[in-house]
Amino acid sequence: MAVTDRRESNVRSYSRTWPVEFDRAEGVWLEAVGGRRFLDFFAGAGSLNYGHNNSVLREALVRHLERGGTVQSLDMATTARRAFLESFTVRVLEPQRMEHLVQFPGPAGTNAVEAALRLARKVTKRSRVLYFEGSYHGMSLGASSVSSGSKAARDSLRFDTRAVPFATDPDSLAQLRRALEEDSPAAVILETVQGEGGIRLAESSWLRAVSALCAEAGALLVVDDIQMGAGRTGPYLSFEDTAITPDIVCLSKSLSGYGMPLSLLLIRPEHDVWLPGEFSGTFRGFDLAMVTARAALEHFWLDNALRESTLALGARAIKRLRTGLEGTPATVRGRGLAIGIELPDETWARAVSRVAFAAGVLVETCGSHGQVVKLIPPLTITPEELVMGIDLVLDAVVQVSAREPS
């Protein structure tokens, strides 16, 4: 790793957290140079819901490449794009009776958020956007201006935005109503589960109330499903069981299924007021990502099997963690396979991450003060692999608990 230390910017992060050189990967396993294997409960920050090098997706990708299929197409019509749109319509939109149109805003989730903010302001002819404390929507200037997570908040410029308390605050809805009345915003942007914010959960009743308040105020409701979409909480779209229909939805991360960059904006037809070419970008047509995205939809989302498996595995993991952590200051919460272990402070959480890494499992920290250990393994993990990883994390928390002051 000498060249990394010598040539990479000081901004690098994960190579410091896990100071080994990874070489191969399959399923839930990462293998470092030298052969040591690690259980990956990080999953590319949630971009590998189907695991590393999933064979179904890999075969679809190889077939496309071997026949000389298009790779980069901006927004030209291609067979890869058409096939993806057809699958996405049948597997995701039609079952939810969503008439939303699809925009390809660029390669990353932050591109989708930027597009959503700009579109909401154009539709409503208003400027301000409301967001929730603890949120994280990306690192570009517009996205970071509606984020309050520690990463985005540092030195962030704010573009006419205002934060209100999240669902976990009993005064949240009252403060949201007040902000809507005072500011007449263009939009409200939210995550149904705050990932970077510490796996903080919004209940369906709260989401319905937010949706109603937005409609009453004429503000667009934007759901950022970048990390919690593509099945992370069970259903493909994290809000499917809530009876809300957002005006705009942002998707990315595990959309391609293979760790390749791809993002989408889902837009209610009446809000599609873009002029041709008004929001564009060179890498908004990465056909390789569309090929694997379609393969994922056609393999994993033909029925409810992955959804039910994710919910069952998540419930099993949370129960095992809560039982194993009785008597420690840790608290556990989660939805599907997005699970957080809240600890007294950042020192505890970082220590748990280090001990877990030494034992052979990768976990990162999150939360407003870095005090939460986040577990987001691939959804394709086996029950045996899940228990193995959970037990290693349990051991790490118990070890840290024995030596850190409560």
Secondary structure, DSSP 8 states (H G I E B T S, - for coil): -HHHHHHS-TT--HHHHS-S-EEEEEBTEEEETTS-EEEESSHHHHT-TT-BT-HHHHHHHHHHHHTT---B-TT---HHHHHHHHHHIIIIIGGGT---EEE---SSHHHHHHHHHHHHHHHHT---EEEETT----SSHHHHTT--SHHHHTT----SEEEE--TTSTTHHHHHHHHHHHH--SEEEE-SEETTTTSEE--HHHHHHHHHHHHHHT-EEEEE-TTTTTTTTSSSSTTTTTT---SEEEE-GGGSSSS----EEEE-GGG----TTSS--TTS-BHHHHHHHHHHHHHHSSSSHHHHHHHHHHHHHHHHHHHHTTTSS-EEEEETTEEEEE-SSHHHHHHHHHHHHHHTEE-EEESTTS-EEEE---TT--HHHHHHHHHHHHHHHHHHHHHS--
